[in-house]
């Protein structure tokens, strides 16, 4: 009994489709198939949610007996319903927590991405700095990997191109962790030709974000005492954190989950941040001594950290670090 995410990006001018089931991305399937698989015709409930923009929750009787139905609207920047989170389950069991999903717009005339409040909060915990519009360059500062970004750009700028888009992107949260987003978009028709609306769906719970493959980065010298990782600076804690290991964490480094601030010694936080901020050239590299949390025995290992910017605009916020050492 999963949550279904139904996109309604065309405002009813084209049929609504299911794009995610139980936090798993899906190819577009007509929402009417719920009648066949869940025994409840969703059409009337979807219309109510679309028209009123309010949550619907009630007990219904379907082909397979009584069911608990809940529909939560996903409100976009224009205050319309962009999508619906839809649950059909056992009336005696509460629904599982839904995943994060939000609506966005592409304003091609002013070349800006328009965000709902929920879209901003999916990648940031700094509500006081919230912005309702971002340039493409601003967005790229959070994108670690987005292989078919050009297809989305074409949808947003070429009225004679494709009418739909679906893809995934690895996104950097401002706390220093990586997320996996499923992005779907559609061009509107009728009175709004050329307008593009989208949904961003955090599927990290079932499809965790992975660090891009090692071949994307400079290869370190082969050594059991060398580790490569993605280094971020959490705005939540204001400290350096590992966003992900490149090729795995070596045994001599103590276990730290991505986003954990305890890998580096407290006295090394400021030097690491200063070294990272000093880098402007994408090919430049700087090296500083650090102390790294040990796996066993002594608490800290002395090591050397070689730091360079991550490729792309995200290099303003994310760095590639090569840690060599292991001396106690």
C-alpha positions in Angstrom: 0.0 0.0 0.0 2.3 2.7 -1.2 1.9 6.4 -1.8 1.2 7.3 -5.5 2.5 10.6 -6.8 0.2 11.9 -9.6 1.3 14.7 -11.7 -1.3 17.2 -12.9 1.0 19.7 -14.4 -1.2 20.6 -17.4 -4.0 21.7 -15.1 -6.5 19.2 -16.3 -5.9 19.9 -20.0 -4.2 16.5 -20.4 -4.8 13.3 -18.3 -3.1 13.1 -14.9 -0.4 10.4 -14.7 1.3 8.4 -12.0 5.1 9.3 -11.9 6.1 7.7 -8.6 5.0 4.7 -6.5 6.2 4.1 -3.0 9.1 6.6 -3.5 10.2 4.7 -6.6 10.2 6.6 -9.9 7.9 5.3 -12.6 7.3 5.9 -16.3 4.1 7.9 -16.7 1.1 5.7 -16.3 -2.5 7.0 -16.5 -4.0 7.6 -13.0 -7.1 5.8 -14.1 -5.2 2.5 -13.7 -5.8 2.8 -10.0 -9.3 1.6 -10.6 -7.9 -1.7 -11.9 -5.1 -2.2 -9.4 -6.6 -0.7 -6.2 -10.3 -1.1 -6.9 -11.1 2.6 -6.5 -11.9 5.0 -9.3 -9.7 8.1 -8.5 -11.3 10.5 -11.0 -13.8 12.2 -8.7 -11.3 12.6 -5.8 -8.6 14.0 -8.1 -11.1 16.6 -9.5 -12.1 17.7 -5.9 -8.4 18.1 -4.9 -7.6 19.9 -8.1 -10.6 22.3 -7.8 -10.2 23.1 -4.0 -6.5 22.6 -3.4 -7.3 20.9 -0.1 -6.5 17.4 1.4 -9.2 14.8 1.0 -9.4 11.9 3.5 -12.2 9.5 3.9 -13.3 5.9 4.1 -14.4 4.5 0.7 -15.7 1.1 -0.5 -14.0 -0.2 -3.6 -14.0 -3.4 -5.6 -11.8 -5.0 -2.9 -13.7 -3.8 0.1 -13.3 -0.8 2.5 -10.2 1.3 2.0 -8.8 4.5 3.6 -8.2 7.2 1.0 -6.1 10.2 1.4 -5.1 12.8 -1.2 -2.7 15.6 -0.5 -2.3 18.4 -3.1 1.1 19.6 -4.2 0.8 23.3 -4.6 3.1 25.0 -7.1 4.4 28.6 -7.3 1.3 29.8 -9.0 -0.9 28.4 -6.2 -2.4 25.8 -8.5 -2.4 22.0 -7.9 0.7 20.6 -9.7 0.4 17.1 -8.3 -1.3 14.9 -5.8 0.0 12.5 -3.3 -2.5 9.7 -3.2 -2.9 6.9 -0.6 -5.2 3.9 -0.7 -4.8 1.4 2.2 -6.1 -0.6 5.1 -8.6 1.5 7.0 -7.2 0.1 10.3 -3.6 1.2 9.5 -2.2 4.8 9.3 -0.6 5.8 6.0 3.2 5.7 5.8 5.0 9.1 5.9 4.9 10.6 2.3 8.2 11.6 0.6 9.1 15.2 0.0 7.7 16.6 -3.3 7.3 20.2 -4.5 6.2 22.2 -7.5 8.4 24.5 -9.6 8.0 26.6 -12.8 10.4 27.5 -15.6 9.9 31.1 -16.6 11.6 31.0 -20.0 10.8 34.6 -20.8 12.9 35.9 -17.9 15.2 32.8 -17.7 14.4 32.0 -14.1 13.3 29.0 -12.1 10.3 29.8 -9.8 10.1 27.9 -6.6 7.4 27.1 -4.1 8.3 27.3 -0.4 8.4 23.5 -0.3 10.8 23.3 -3.2 13.2 25.7 -1.4 13.0 23.7 1.9 13.8 20.4 0.1 17.4 21.5 -0.3 17.8 24.1 2.4 17.1 24.6 6.1 17.8 28.3 6.1 14.3 29.8 5.8 15.5 33.3 6.5 17.5 33.2 3.2 14.6 31.7 1.2 14.3 32.9 -2.4 11.3 32.4 -4.7 13.3 32.6 -7.9 16.7 31.2 -9.0 18.7 31.6 -12.1 19.9 28.5 -13.9 23.4 29.3 -12.5 22.1 29.3 -9.0 20.5 25.9 -9.5 23.7 24.5 -11.0 25.5 25.4 -7.7 23.5 22.5 -6.1 23.6 20.0 -8.9 26.3 17.3 -8.5 25.2 15.1 -11.4 22.3 15.6 -13.9 23.0 13.7 -17.0 20.0 14.8 -19.1 19.9 18.4 -18.0 20.1 19.5 -21.6 16.8 17.8 -22.3 15.1 19.8 -19.6 16.7 23.0 -20.8 15.3 22.2 -24.3 11.8 21.7 -22.9 12.0 25.0 -21.1 13.3 27.0 -24.1 12.1 25.3 -27.3 8.4 25.5 -27.9 8.7 23.2 -30.9 10.6 20.5 -29.0 9.3 17.7 -26.7 6.3 18.4 -24.4 7.5 16.3 -21.4 10.6 15.5 -19.4 11.6 13.0 -16.8 15.0 12.5 -15.2 17.0 12.2 -12.0 19.6 14.5 -10.5 22.0 14.2 -7.6 21.6 17.4 -5.5 23.6 18.8 -2.6 21.6 19.8 0.5 23.0 22.7 2.4 23.6 20.5 5.4 26.3 18.7 3.3 24.4 15.5 2.3 23.5 14.3 -1.2 19.9 13.7 -2.3 18.4 11.9 -5.3 15.7 13.8 -7.0 13.2 12.5 -9.6 12.2 15.5 -11.8 9.2 15.5 -14.1 8.1 18.5 -16.2 5.4 19.2 -18.8 4.6 22.0 -21.2 1.1 23.4 -20.7 -1.3 23.8 -23.6 -4.4 25.8 -24.3 -4.3 29.3 -22.9 -0.8 28.9 -21.6 1.3 27.7 -24.5 5.0 27.5 -23.7 4.6 27.5 -19.9 6.5 24.7 -18.3 5.7 23.3 -14.8 7.4 20.6 -12.9 7.6 18.4 -9.8 10.7 17.5 -7.9 10.4 14.3 -5.9 13.0 13.2 -3.3 13.4 9.5 -3.9 16.5 9.2 -1.7 14.7 7.0 0.8 14.4 4.1 -1.7 17.1 5.1 -4.2 19.8 6.7 -2.2 22.0 9.3 -3.9 25.4 7.8 -4.9 28.7 9.6 -5.4 29.5 10.0 -9.1 31.9 7.2 -10.4 35.6 7.6 -9.7 36.5 8.2 -13.3 34.9 11.6 -13.1 37.6 12.8 -10.7 41.5 13.0 -10.8 42.8 9.5 -9.9 44.8 9.4 -6.6 48.0 7.4 -6.4 47.2 3.7 -5.6 47.6 3.3 -1.9 45.7 1.8 1.0 46.5 5.1 2.9 44.7 7.3 0.4 41.0 8.1 0.4 39.0 10.4 -1.9 35.7 12.0 -1.0 33.4 14.9 -1.7 33.9 17.7 0.9 31.1 20.1 1.7 30.7 22.8 4.4 27.4 22.4 6.2 25.5 25.6 6.6 23.4 23.9 9.2 26.5 23.2 11.5 29.1 25.5 9.8 31.6 22.6 9.7 33.3 20.5 7.0 31.5 17.2 6.3 32.0 14.3 3.9 29.1 14.3 1.4 30.2 11.0 0.0 33.2 8.7 -0.4 34.7 8.2 -3.9 35.5 4.5 -4.3 34.8 3.6 -0.7 36.1 4.6 2.8 39.5 3.0 3.7 39.6 0.9 6.9 42.0 3.2 8.8 39.4 6.1 8.8 36.7 5.9 11.5 33.2 5.3 10.3 31.3 8.5 9.6 28.0 8.7 7.7 27.8 11.4 5.0 27.0 14.7 6.6 28.6 13.7 9.9 30.7 16.6 11.3 33.1 14.4 13.4 35.6 13.2 10.8 38.0 16.1 11.1 39.5 17.5 14.3 37.8 20.6 15.6 41.0 22.7 15.2 41.2 21.8 11.5 37.7 23.0 10.6 38.7 26.6 10.0 41.9 25.8 8.0 39.9 23.4 5.8 37.3 26.1 5.1 39.9 28.7 4.4 41.8 26.3 2.0 38.6 25.5 0.1 37.5 29.2 -0.2 40.9 30.1 -1.6 40.4 28.0 -4.7 39.0 29.8 -7.8 40.7 28.0 -10.7 39.0 24.6 -11.4 42.4 23.0 -11.9 44.0 24.5 -8.8 44.8 22.3 -5.8 45.9 23.2 -2.2 47.3 20.9 0.5 47.0 21.2 4.3 47.7 19.0 7.3 44.7 17.6 9.0 43.8 15.1 11.8 41.2 12.4 10.8 39.1 10.3 13.1 40.7 6.9 13.5 39.0 3.6 13.2 40.7 1.9 16.1 43.4 2.7 18.7 44.3 6.3 18.9 41.5 8.8 18.4 43.2 10.8 15.5 45.4 10.0 12.6 47.7 12.8 11.2 47.1 13.1 7.5 47.4 15.4 4.5 44.4 16.8 2.7 44.7 17.8 -1.0 41.6 19.9 -2.0 40.3 21.0 -5.3 37.0 22.4 -6.6 34.3 19.9 -7.8 33.8 20.2 -11.5 31.0 22.6 -12.5 29.1 25.4 -10.7 28.6 23.2 -7.7 32.3 23.7 -7.1 31.4 26.9 -5.3 29.9 24.6 -2.5 31.5 21.2 -3.0 35.1 20.1 -3.2 37.0 16.9 -4.0 39.4 16.0 -1.2 42.2 13.4 -1.2 43.2 12.3 2.3 46.6 10.6 2.6 48.2 9.6 5.8 47.3 7.2 8.6 50.2 8.2 11.0 49.2 8.1 14.6 
